Each structure stands twice: as C-alpha cells, then as structure tokens.
Amino acid sequence: MTELTSFIAGLPKAELHVHHVGSASPRIVAELAARHEGASPVPADPAALADYFAFRDFAHFVDVYLTVVDLIRDDEDVRVLTFEVARELARQQVRYAELTITPYSSVKRGIPAKAFCEAIEDARRSAATEFGIELRWCFDIPGEAGLPAAEETLRVALEERPEGLISFGLGGPEIGVPRPQFKPYFDQARAAGLRSAPHAGETTGPQTIWDAIRDLGAERIGHGISAAQDPELMAYLAEHRIPLEVCPTSNVRTRAVAAIEEHPLARLVAAGVPVSINSDDPPMFGTTLEEEYAVAARLLDLDARGVAGLARAAVEQSFLPTAGKTALLAEIDAYTAGA
C-alpha cells in the first residue's frame, strides 16, 4: 500500500453523491437475486455480476440499474440494503453520507410509502449506533418516469417526511428529460425546507445545468461535468459557489467521458468551480469512495494535504448543520496533522 493510499484509507470523509440501490454490494445483489430467482435477469452469482455490470452506454446502465431496483421487493429488503450500504461506507471512514433514494421505484412495486420510510429510518438509526455513520436522504425523482413520478416523490417526501430527509433531487436519463418541467415540484419541496440537488450535465450539455439552476433552484449539481464546455457557466458556478458532485469513474463507465485521462475535473477546479469527489453507484462501477479519491489525486496531482482538502470540501458543501460540519472538519484536520 502506498503512503497516499494508506492516508486516503484512514481519512475521515463525507459522501454527497451515492445511490441507494446502486450501492448494493455484489454479495447483497446476489442474495436478492437468489431470493427472486427466475423472476429477474440479474445473476445470483457474485462473480458473474462484473460482466452483468459492463455497460455499453448510459442508456444500458439505466436498463441494468432498473433490473437491480426490481430486486427490492419488500420493506425488509429496503432495510437490509440500507444498513449494508452504511456498513460499506463506514468501512471507508465515511462519517456522513447523503444517500440518493428513489422511493417511487419501491412504492410502485407495492411497498407502502410509510413502510419504506420506516425501513430506511430504522437502518439509519442502527447504522449510527453500530458504525458511527450519519446518513441523510435525498429523495430523487426518476426522470424517465415523468411527472407522475415527480408527483409521487413529492407526496412521499412531504407526507411521510422521514427524519433523515434533507434534500430533493432528480436522476435518471437526461436526454429527452428536460429539467424545467419539474419546476413546480422543486418549488414545493424547497418551500417545505428541502434543499435542491438535481443531477444535470452528465450526459447532456451545459444548458441542462443552467436549467437546473434557474428552474430547479439547484444548490448543488449532481455530476455537472459538461460545465467545463461553458466558461460563462464555470464562472457562474464559481461566483455563486454552486458545487458539483463529481464521480470520475462513473463518468467513464457510463461512457459520459471517453477515458479517465479526458475527465474535465482539473479544468473545473482550475476555473474555481467548487467540487466534491463521490462514488455514485460504486459496486456497479467497480469502485469505492477511496478509489475515487485516489483517481482525483492523480487527475489533480495532489499530495496528502491536497486530498485532505477534497475531504474538507465535501463537508463544507454538505447539507450538514454548522455544528456537524465543524466537528467533522476538526476530525479531518486532526487526522491530517497526525499523518
């Protein structure tokens, strides 16, 4: 293990862009597939999942992702998945994570919204006790399911309002799913005190990011890497301190970026755009948050203190209350000073 790899492994971290179902480990996916054998194309053999998770493009990724979503059939599946995701994050010294959750996908499969929210909350409390990790939720609209999904996601968010819920998002394909149509739903979510964190500019151009800012009131942008194509947008993001949740390996695996060497992270940072480093759907992309920090260190030519700066940025850009931010930043600084 190199010195920097060792430093990253022990570094206290925050994760701001990681998907609930997309974080299911091969072991958990295989167990769920075995439970539902014959009713799903997902392999029940963990070793076969690497091939199953070889994505031709972003559309193929979405198709495969939805087959895994379909394995979550009841509230116990939800609770176990959430708890296991927390276990894996905590193993990487993640102290705080904002997990992107799509309640619509489970509710439409027959899991009552109340039971779904009780399951994730039970897992959240157990994870805090057992692993020392704080989880919070971003309820996101699956864009490919249109306005009915937006309506239901908002309803669950506002009527159930689980304690860990802090933000409202929008995921799924961007092509053919314009951001402005979701404005009324984001307006209501924001009026209710939820923060705005939609995906934009991953597989489409800068205009999608502009739309997310102007129509959805985005306070953070999921991915947002196409901002690098628009100097005016980069300047706007820098001036208004609107961060991008960057997931380098994900962008390569979904073919949003041709190769890691072509990733625009360095251009974005050079332009003063605030960024955090995240893992997105780590088992599906064959990565971890630790590995994403190592990738970012190579792309940005960072030493240990530079990597610690990435960890600090994620905390500062999080939706944690001030006291929580202060405590986690102090832990990062103490670790860095002692390394």
Protein Blocks (a to p, Z undefined) as FASTA:
>chain_A
ZZklmmmmmpccddfbdcfklmpcfklmmmmmmmmgoiacbdfbfklmmmmmpcfblmlm
mmmmmmmmmmmmbfklmmmmmmmmmmmmmmnopabdcddddfklmmmnopafklmmmmmm
mmmmmmmmmnopacdddddddfknommlmmmmmmmmmmnopaklcbdcdedjfehpafkl
mmmmmmmmmmnopacdddehklmcfklmmmmmmmnopabdehjlmmmmmmklmmmmmmno
pacdddfklmmmnomafbfklpcklmmmmnopacdddehjmmlnopafklmmmmmmmmno
pafklmmmmmmmmmmmmccdfklmmmmmmmmmmmmmmZZ
